[in-house]
Amino acid sequence: MRAKLERIVRRAPEVMVKITGRTKDVAHLKSHLAYITRNGELDAETEQGASLAGRSGLKDLQQRWEDDAGLDDKRRRDGSLSINIILSMPAGTDAVAVKDSARAFAIETFGDNHDYVFVQHLDDKHPHVHLTVRSLGHDGKRLNPRKADLQAWRERFAGELRLRGIAAEATPRRTRGRVQKADRGAVLAMRKRKIVPDVDRLARKEGLSEGRGGTTAKRPWDEQIKSRQDAIRRRYLDYAAELQHSGAAADHALARQVRQFVNDMPAVETRRHALKNELSELTNSRRRKAEQGIDAELRGHKRDDERTR
């Protein structure tokens, strides 16, 4: 726990393990495998440690997985053939360590029961690995990860990185004082194309309505979020007090860092509150500009009157 506290308060880089999608049919699977290997330009590695190079290697993998999919007669029409995962670290992280950690993670997590293939991408500032896992396991059960599984995967990937000398942590965002969920990929893609997602449109409409009315509707989950954040902060301060009672100077120093970490945690602000503040600031900015325009116009009239006199 002490080592984890040190990593948290020193803000060790956070790992990202994210499910990016699921392939629904053979054509979709082939397209995804072609994408992650750049049509065979990048080498891929399987659960058996075999390296697949070039288009011939990609074609062999696609054919094998296609044949296996044809034997999966229990799959529902909307069931997935594979689950696509990204394992990523911040820019500057050693790429070799990231790939080795991803390999160890895949062996530990899926090696006994699922076929998979992974490819490392280095054309982005964040070194990352694309891991595609066949949904159907050798035991006949299908892979269906939940939220708790994702957190366990993050912790396992971070642990593999630390074994290779890379400072890495996998804390939930709420333990860092962040209460807003990350936006989904589809929402981010729409914003990038200058398209306003429905979630943004509805949130702004609600924010404007509350702003005109001068009241904010109470929502039970806002209080729950605040209560949970208060409990997290108290837990950190309890750890700091425990460390302070130690006779070791290093523990006293860590206690000070923990208390500073709590002081620096962001204010509890949900997405709705952030949007309301943004709209309020925009309204105030427009009001200030309008007032400045009126003042400039009045000064102009005053100069005109003086010239006339």
PLY file of the C-alpha trace (Angstrom):
ply
format ascii 1.0
element vertex 309
property float x
property float y
property float z
element edge 308
property int vertex1
property int vertex2
end_header
0.00 0.00 0.00
2.87 2.34 0.78
4.42 1.76 -2.65
1.04 2.36 -4.31
0.59 5.60 -2.36
4.02 6.77 -3.52
3.13 6.10 -7.15
-0.23 7.86 -6.82
1.01 11.04 -5.13
3.99 11.24 -7.49
1.53 10.86 -10.36
3.02 7.81 -12.02
1.81 7.46 -15.63
-1.59 5.81 -15.88
-1.99 2.85 -18.21
-4.84 2.67 -20.67
-6.57 -0.62 -21.43
-9.60 -0.01 -23.60
-12.02 -2.15 -25.57
-12.29 -0.38 -28.92
-14.92 -2.61 -30.47
-16.03 -6.09 -31.51
-15.95 -7.71 -34.93
-19.37 -8.99 -35.92
-18.69 -11.05 -39.04
-15.84 -12.48 -41.10
-15.58 -9.45 -43.39
-15.38 -7.12 -40.37
-12.74 -9.35 -38.78
-10.62 -9.37 -41.95
-10.89 -5.58 -42.21
-9.77 -5.13 -38.60
-6.82 -7.52 -38.92
-5.77 -5.72 -42.09
-6.00 -2.39 -40.25
-3.90 -3.35 -37.22
-1.20 -4.94 -39.44
-1.34 -2.12 -41.99
-2.23 -4.71 -44.65
0.64 -6.97 -43.62
3.31 -4.25 -43.36
3.56 -4.71 -39.57
4.47 -8.02 -37.97
1.85 -9.64 -35.76
2.31 -12.16 -32.96
-0.09 -14.92 -31.93
-0.83 -16.64 -28.63
1.67 -19.36 -29.61
4.46 -16.81 -29.95
4.50 -17.21 -33.73
5.39 -14.12 -35.73
3.28 -13.38 -38.81
5.04 -11.26 -41.41
3.75 -9.83 -44.65
0.49 -10.35 -46.47
0.92 -14.12 -46.64
1.10 -14.34 -42.86
-1.96 -12.10 -42.53
-3.85 -14.18 -45.09
-3.07 -17.41 -43.22
-4.34 -15.92 -39.94
-7.50 -14.58 -41.54
-8.23 -17.96 -43.16
-7.68 -19.89 -39.91
-9.95 -17.58 -37.91
-12.55 -17.66 -40.70
-12.58 -21.47 -40.65
-12.92 -21.48 -36.86
-15.78 -18.98 -37.06
-17.63 -21.32 -39.43
-17.53 -24.02 -36.76
-18.99 -21.73 -34.11
-22.62 -22.82 -34.55
-23.66 -21.55 -31.10
-22.86 -17.90 -31.85
-25.88 -15.62 -31.97
-26.40 -13.54 -35.09
-25.32 -10.40 -33.23
-22.55 -12.17 -31.31
-18.95 -11.07 -31.77
-16.16 -13.04 -33.42
-13.46 -11.12 -31.58
-12.93 -8.36 -29.04
-10.49 -5.59 -29.94
-8.38 -4.05 -27.18
-5.77 -1.29 -27.02
-3.04 -1.22 -24.39
-1.34 2.15 -24.30
1.08 4.31 -22.31
1.87 8.04 -22.40
4.35 9.51 -24.87
7.98 8.89 -24.01
7.45 5.42 -22.52
9.93 2.82 -23.75
8.20 1.07 -26.67
10.03 -2.24 -26.18
8.87 -2.41 -22.56
5.30 -1.65 -23.65
5.33 -4.48 -26.19
6.94 -6.96 -23.78
4.42 -6.01 -21.09
1.53 -6.40 -23.53
2.80 -9.85 -24.51
3.06 -10.93 -20.86
-0.38 -9.46 -20.15
-1.96 -11.35 -23.06
-0.34 -14.65 -22.05
-1.48 -14.28 -18.44
-5.02 -13.09 -19.29
-5.98 -15.08 -22.39
-3.23 -17.56 -23.22
-4.84 -20.64 -21.68
-8.26 -20.29 -23.28
-8.38 -17.84 -26.19
-6.64 -17.37 -29.52
-5.35 -13.85 -30.03
-3.05 -11.73 -32.11
-1.34 -8.44 -31.26
0.53 -5.75 -33.17
2.45 -2.75 -31.89
1.91 0.67 -33.46
4.65 3.29 -33.23
3.22 5.88 -35.63
1.53 7.68 -32.74
3.17 9.65 -29.91
1.66 7.14 -27.44
3.29 3.69 -27.81
0.43 1.22 -27.93
-0.48 -2.34 -28.83
-3.60 -3.57 -30.63
-4.74 -6.89 -29.20
-7.52 -8.85 -30.88
-8.90 -11.80 -28.91
-11.25 -14.47 -30.26
-14.50 -14.31 -28.31
-15.03 -18.07 -28.18
-12.76 -19.78 -25.70
-11.43 -23.32 -25.94
-13.76 -24.22 -23.08
-16.78 -23.23 -25.18
-17.48 -20.07 -23.15
-17.53 -16.61 -24.69
-15.45 -13.69 -23.52
-17.71 -11.03 -22.02
-15.62 -8.56 -19.98
-17.29 -6.33 -17.40
-16.17 -3.10 -15.77
-14.38 -4.98 -12.98
-12.52 -7.06 -15.59
-11.24 -3.93 -17.30
-9.90 -2.56 -14.02
-8.22 -5.91 -13.29
-6.68 -5.83 -16.78
-5.36 -2.32 -16.19
-3.77 -3.35 -12.91
-2.20 -6.44 -14.52
-0.76 -4.42 -17.42
0.61 -1.79 -15.00
2.18 -4.57 -12.93
3.92 -6.02 -15.99
5.30 -2.57 -16.85
6.64 -2.09 -13.32
8.40 -5.47 -13.55
10.24 -3.99 -16.55
11.26 -0.83 -14.76
8.46 1.44 -16.02
6.63 3.51 -13.40
2.97 2.80 -14.10
-0.29 2.87 -12.17
-3.88 1.84 -12.80
-5.95 3.85 -10.37
-9.65 4.52 -11.07
-10.25 8.14 -12.08
-12.30 8.82 -8.94
-9.26 8.10 -6.73
-7.51 10.96 -8.53
-10.43 13.32 -7.91
-11.84 13.06 -11.43
-15.58 12.45 -11.56
-16.29 13.04 -15.24
-16.27 9.97 -17.46
-14.20 10.01 -20.60
-16.18 10.60 -23.79
-16.87 7.64 -26.04
-14.86 7.28 -29.22
-17.91 7.88 -31.43
-18.61 11.19 -29.65
-14.99 12.31 -30.02
-15.04 11.39 -33.72
-18.20 13.45 -34.29
-16.69 16.48 -32.58
-13.57 16.11 -34.70
-15.78 16.27 -37.80
-17.46 19.42 -36.41
-20.70 17.52 -35.81
-22.52 18.27 -32.56
-23.41 14.95 -30.84
-26.88 14.56 -29.34
-25.36 14.28 -25.87
-23.79 17.75 -26.24
-26.95 19.27 -27.75
-29.17 17.97 -24.96
-26.70 18.99 -22.24
-26.47 22.55 -23.61
-30.23 22.79 -23.89
-30.58 21.69 -20.28
-27.83 24.08 -19.16
-29.42 27.04 -20.95
-32.82 26.21 -19.48
-31.39 26.09 -15.95
-29.41 29.26 -16.58
-32.49 31.22 -17.65
-34.48 29.93 -14.71
-31.67 30.71 -12.28
-32.07 27.34 -10.56
-30.27 24.02 -10.79
-32.29 20.86 -10.59
-31.16 18.58 -7.78
-30.03 15.15 -8.81
-29.42 12.38 -6.28
-26.29 11.16 -8.06
-24.62 14.56 -7.64
-24.80 14.12 -3.88
-23.58 10.54 -4.19
-20.58 11.67 -6.23
-19.72 14.36 -3.69
-20.13 11.93 -0.79
-17.86 9.39 -2.45
-15.22 12.01 -3.19
-15.32 13.19 0.44
-14.79 9.60 1.58
-11.83 9.18 -0.79
-10.20 12.34 0.52
-10.71 11.22 4.12
-9.13 7.87 3.33
-6.03 9.58 1.95
-5.79 11.78 5.04
-6.16 8.70 7.26
-3.19 7.14 5.47
-1.24 10.38 5.96
-2.00 10.34 9.69
-0.90 6.72 9.92
2.39 7.52 8.19
2.91 10.55 10.42
2.88 8.29 13.50
5.80 6.33 12.10
9.27 7.11 13.31
10.75 7.03 9.80
11.60 10.32 8.09
10.59 8.82 4.71
7.11 8.11 6.07
6.78 11.69 7.32
7.80 12.98 3.89
5.25 10.72 2.20
2.56 11.92 4.65
3.24 15.51 3.56
3.03 14.48 -0.10
-0.29 12.71 0.49
-1.79 15.78 2.18
-0.54 17.98 -0.67
-2.02 15.54 -3.17
-5.42 15.88 -1.48
-5.14 19.69 -1.48
-4.35 19.64 -5.21
-7.23 17.36 -6.15
-9.69 19.12 -8.48
-12.99 20.43 -7.24
-15.86 17.97 -7.52
-17.42 18.99 -10.82
-19.70 16.83 -12.93
-19.99 17.30 -16.68
-23.30 19.13 -16.15
-21.72 21.56 -13.69
-18.76 22.13 -16.02
-21.10 22.89 -18.92
-23.18 25.25 -16.81
-20.04 27.14 -15.75
-18.89 27.27 -19.36
-22.23 28.70 -20.52
-22.22 31.18 -17.64
-18.73 32.36 -18.57
-19.76 32.67 -22.22
-22.80 34.76 -21.25
-20.69 37.02 -19.02
-18.09 37.42 -21.77
-20.76 38.48 -24.27
-22.21 40.89 -21.74
-18.79 42.46 -21.12
-18.19 42.86 -24.85
-21.62 44.45 -25.29
-20.94 46.88 -22.43
-17.55 47.75 -23.90
-19.23 48.41 -27.26
-21.80 50.74 -25.64
-19.04 52.59 -23.76
-17.06 53.03 -26.97
-20.16 54.33 -28.75
-20.86 56.83 -25.94
-17.25 58.06 -26.04
-17.58 58.51 -29.80
-20.77 60.58 -29.36
-19.04 62.68 -26.70
-16.13 63.46 -29.05
-18.58 64.35 -31.82
-20.43 66.74 -29.48
-17.18 68.42 -28.44
-16.16 68.93 -32.08
-19.58 70.39 -32.85
-19.26 72.88 -29.98
0 1
1 2
2 3
3 4
4 5
5 6
6 7
7 8
8 9
9 10
10 11
11 12
12 13
13 14
14 15
15 16
16 17
17 18
18 19
19 20
20 21
21 22
22 23
23 24
24 25
25 26
26 27
27 28
28 29
29 30
30 31
31 32
32 33
33 34
34 35
35 36
36 37
37 38
38 39
39 40
40 41
41 42
42 43
43 44
44 45
45 46
46 47
47 48
48 49
49 50
50 51
51 52
52 53
53 54
54 55
55 56
56 57
57 58
58 59
59 60
60 61
61 62
62 63
63 64
64 65
65 66
66 67
67 68
68 69
69 70
70 71
71 72
72 73
73 74
74 75
75 76
76 77
77 78
78 79
79 80
80 81
81 82
82 83
83 84
84 85
85 86
86 87
87 88
88 89
89 90
90 91
91 92
92 93
93 94
94 95
95 96
96 97
97 98
98 99
99 100
100 101
101 102
102 103
103 104
104 105
105 106
106 107
107 108
108 109
109 110
110 111
111 112
112 113
113 114
114 115
115 116
116 117
117 118
118 119
119 120
120 121
121 122
122 123
123 124
124 125
125 126
126 127
127 128
128 129
129 130
130 131
131 132
132 133
133 134
134 135
135 136
136 137
137 138
138 139
139 140
140 141
141 142
142 143
143 144
144 145
145 146
146 147
147 148
148 149
149 150
150 151
151 152
152 153
153 154
154 155
155 156
156 157
157 158
158 159
159 160
160 161
161 162
162 163
163 164
164 165
165 166
166 167
167 168
168 169
169 170
170 171
171 172
172 173
173 174
174 175
175 176
176 177
177 178
178 179
179 180
180 181
181 182
182 183
183 184
184 185
185 186
186 187
187 188
188 189
189 190
190 191
191 192
192 193
193 194
194 195
195 196
196 197
197 198
198 199
199 200
200 201
201 202
202 203
203 204
204 205
205 206
206 207
207 208
208 209
209 210
210 211
211 212
212 213
213 214
214 215
215 216
216 217
217 218
218 219
219 220
220 221
221 222
222 223
223 224
224 225
225 226
226 227
227 228
228 229
229 230
230 231
231 232
232 233
233 234
234 235
235 236
236 237
237 238
238 239
239 240
240 241
241 242
242 243
243 244
244 245
245 246
246 247
247 248
248 249
249 250
250 251
251 252
252 253
253 254
254 255
255 256
256 257
257 258
258 259
259 260
260 261
261 262
262 263
263 264
264 265
265 266
266 267
267 268
268 269
269 270
270 271
271 272
272 273
273 274
274 275
275 276
276 277
277 278
278 279
279 280
280 281
281 282
282 283
283 284
284 285
285 286
286 287
287 288
288 289
289 290
290 291
291 292
292 293
293 294
294 295
295 296
296 297
297 298
298 299
299 300
300 301
301 302
302 303
303 304
304 305
305 306
306 307
307 308
